[in-house]
Amino acid sequence: MSSLKKFKPRYWRSLAELENTPEFREYVEREFQSPLDHAPPNSPERRRFLELMGASFAMAGVAGCHWREDKLVPLSRRPEGLIPGVPRRFATAVDIAGVSVGLHVTSYDGRPIKVDGNPQHPESLGACNVYHQASVLGMYDPDRSDSVKQGGKPSSFAEFDRFAREHFAGLRTRAGAGLRILSERSSSPTLAWLRKQLLAAMPQAKWIQFEPTASDGPREGSKLAFGAPHRTQYALQAASVVVTLDADFMAPAFPASLSNARAFAQRRTAEGDMSRLYAIESGYTHTGALADHRLPVRAELIKAVAAFLDAEISSKVRALPEFGAAQPKPNAPFLAEASVQKFLTAVAKDLLANVGRSVVIPGLDQPAEVHALAHRLNTLLGNAGRTVFYTDDFDASEVSDVQALKDLVAEAPSVDTLLILGGNPAYTSPSDIAFADALGKVKTSIHLSLYDDETSALCGWHVPAAHYLESWGDVRANNGLISVQQPLIAPLYAGRSAIELVALVLGDPEPNGQALVRRSSQGVLAGERTFRKVLNDGVVAGSQFPHLTPQLKPLPALAFNERELGGAKVGNGSFELVFVADPKVHDGRFANNGWLQELPSSFTKLAWENAVLLPIGVAEELGLEDGHLVTLTLGGKSITLPGVIAPGQAEGSLRVALGYGRTHAGHIAGLVSDGIAPVGANAYSIRTSAGYTVAAGATLALAGEGERLAYSQDLYGIDKLGQEGIQERLPEIVREGTLTEYREKPHFAAEKVESKPLLSLWVPPVSYEGHKWGMSVDLNKCIGCSACVTACQAENNIPVVGRKPMSMGREMFWLRVDRYYKGEPASAEIAFQPLPCQQCENAPCEQVCPVGATVHSREGLNDMVYNRCIGTRYCSNNCPYKVRRFNYFNYNLDVIGITPYTPTEDPKMKVKSMVFNPDVTVRSRGVMEKCTFCVQRIQNTKIRAKNEKRDIADGEIKTACQQTCPTEAIVFGDLNDPKSRVQKLQKLPRSYALLGELNNHPRVQYLARVKNPNPELA
């Protein structure tokens, strides 16, 4: 780390590249980290590879394969609206940890293959995140539970139903005495209706909610500020100044995150009235990456920051007497630092200059006092009713989830029956709450779950749950809007939904999900015509809650403990440890999803495990290098995992993701019964109820070097001479400036590169008289969420290769999101750049292919003819963007029968093949793959427009990455259409071609990043 002290500000991709260590140089001196030969057939590494490939859901190569003979029985009557071979789209919705969103799901001949957002849903607006994109893969997961189990042994639904009818009938006669229901958080109105019915019929029963990523701060903060719980809605499109207090309002776990991202992006257009964003946070977030100014401070110090802002602002506005007195400025040493004081004073001044046009957003995991102060600030600044709105909290609880779980564990010996609806509390409960032990004391335990997981292994009965794409249900959005879930396929394993199981408890002999949803709607969905319209639209119009105007109450002077008033630096043994839901596997529920495990993290670019993120200063102090194994100790309990140095991490603050270290997840994430080691380390084992979101007193110790991590960021590094060239080019690759600079010099992006006459040995590109497809990517709007990467993988049947091949440089993503740092490592800025194939008109790859496998279409697409490709990889070597992928293995043919074309009688293999998109070419081993601008979507739309004798409308064709992008950073269209959005964007002054000086004529152009800094902080 010593070389960092001599650092000069510039762009850099990773600390390894910045330091230019011998290991990094060795890493990039050859194209891949290991020889091309793979492990011996019977080695443990090879067996693990086969296991991963067996659970991968990518399209396998079928060159040389033959179709098996199938006897088909035709339908006696064609289902309404079904045309064989023509995909259909259905509206549905999903609820994840109580946060719901409306979706559109594409179904091909009766099997769902692709998930997208519902444009008519106000909190989706046509976008979705990585969880939603990958959920279709989860439905076809061969590790899903396929049978009822009693005492760990196979049983049947008939046996369970027989038991349940008798057992719960007895409990109903005893008014539910001894019955406890433990559920994960859900926004379902039907489940809430059934819960009310159950507690009325069985008043001695108790219903407990536990969600491992839920926080009490929002609810308790609203009660402290207004006297009652409310949900907060933000209108970021109306905010000129946004201040976040350790809040990532664009993260998947944040309510209405997709609509927040879209609304915020509307004000990040340099050609319009651009907003300004201040982020005060402990570690980098998607929100912080877009910030014009960012202040890294420990999460435990945010409370003092909020009190400081209240003192500054309250002294300068005419607050009504009923609002109470302002908070006194906390006597905190870090607030006395000149840089911190200057930052916060400028923030307060900017908020006061934008009364009614600003917003203060607190983090979900911040304590109630921070939320209350945010409500107070928004009220004093006149934001309530303009940029901030309040509605009823339809899921408010009297006690916190953790306390409710504690109470349940305490009374476990007296519990007769424990019904667990979803979740995995044996794995996710705090380490000081002995839930697993308590579960063994319960007389009768039943677990409804998608997987036979850690909790199911301890229960008397395990009941397979139906996937949300297989079941009827309903959900509420953050603003109260109701959406109906409809099944797109019959339950693959006859699973039950939560509402059906609760109805069975209430005595319904044959629960029907659709009937339950319609009955619970109080007549809203009774009419058949209305019900069909709701299914078509995906929303129940007018069901959202009305906006409220709660009265702000005076806040007492806040009490601060020693750490909340501490200095900016703390030593080893006193580090702050922040527990976060993993942006890929959430709380562990998606751990067995190969698409999500292989997705590189937005900031670390790490896949296939979690790590403890630590700041530069801590690494230097302890002598830790990036990727070394460390032992993380908290409260006498320890875990060992890699340490990753995170630029921009607040000093003294460590961060670790939950959701890893699973022992009963499956063949992807870990299954000890089959000898599959867990992926990552289990952070729940050191998480306690006292330090639930932020814990103090963490200790780090070096535990060895460890294995090479599965990073994706340095896969395309080059030698020292090349690195020097990179440093010269990086300001040309990620071009950025300030709003003032852009207005004074609109063409500043073009002036970053000295223009010279571009000559070519080749015939100039054709004029493209028909369609001319192109793309524009706005770097000002990209938040690095990687939803586009997973959408591309789902659309194009891209394989999962596994941890080992990925660490060897054999990733298969057709689209990647590069992350660049700028400035001093301790306070580095971040920029993201999505990078698909640039579809060059003068393509370097085409010039070197000896067999013409990569050629240009008449519409300007750089096509791949897979049958011609002989695997020379000359095209990849000659591509300056490094966006081409070589298929080293038939990743799925190592396990027989995972395409519809290979013979197998294994029913699980048949189910796995159902996820494939039949519109995308099947690839075999030894061919080059790359982005195609979703040519299948282009051709399908052209055929449809031709049949209807009309022109293709602008925006009618959306690539998978464009469709899912929450901020609309990606725009695709016809450059020959003068009215097309993409042509207008590419004509903007800040539009530039990546490496355009190489005379490649790329069809993808980027809009330079423009920041709106405060002149006082610039």
KAMO-V575090 format. One line per field, one symbol per residue. psi: psi as a letter, one per 30 degrees, with the letter a starting at -180 (. if undefined). A space follows every 50 residues. Layout:
psi: ???
This chain:
psi: fefffgkkklkleleeeefhleeeeeefflelfllfklllegleeeeeee eeefglglklkgkfllklkkjkjlkfkkkkfkjkfjllkkkalkkjhfjl kklkkkkjhgkkfkklljffkfgehfllaeeeeffeeeegkffkkglkkj hfkkaleeeeeeeeeeefeeeefgggkfkkkjllkkgkeeeeeeeeeefe eifflkjkkkjfglkfeeeeeeeeefflklkkkkiffgkfkkkkihkifg kefkkheeeeeeeeffggjffajklkkkkjlelkleeeffkekkjjlkef feeeeeeeeeeeeefflikkefflllklkkikefffkeeeeeeeeeeeee effhkfhlkkjlkeglleeeeeeeeeeeeeggfkfefklklkjfgklell eeeeeeeeeegefgkekjjjjaliffeflkfgjieeeeeffkekkkkjlf liaeeefflekkkklklffglkallklfgfkkkkkkkflkkeghlkleee eeeeefgjeikjeeeeeeefghfegekeeeeeeeeeefljkgflklklik kklkklkkkkleefgllfkllkfgkkkkkkkkfegbgffgfgjeeeefkk keefhklglllkkkleeeeeefhklkfkkljjkkhfkllklkkkkjkfkk kgklkkklgagkfheafefkjffggjkkkakjfffgklfeieekklgkkk kkglellklilfegfhlaaeeeeeeeeefeffejklaleeeeeeifgeee ffkkklkjlkflklllfifbkjklkkkjfffkggfgeeeeeeeeeghklk fleeeeffghlgkfkljkkklkakefhklkkkjkjakfhkeikeefffkf ghfjlklfggkjlkjeffkggfgeeeefjffhgkkkjfliefffkkhglf fkkkgjeeeeeefffkjffkkkklkglkllkgghfeeeeeeeeeeeeghl lkkkfekkleeeefjfghfkkkajffjffkeeeeefflfgklkkhfffhf hkfklkkkkklilkfff.
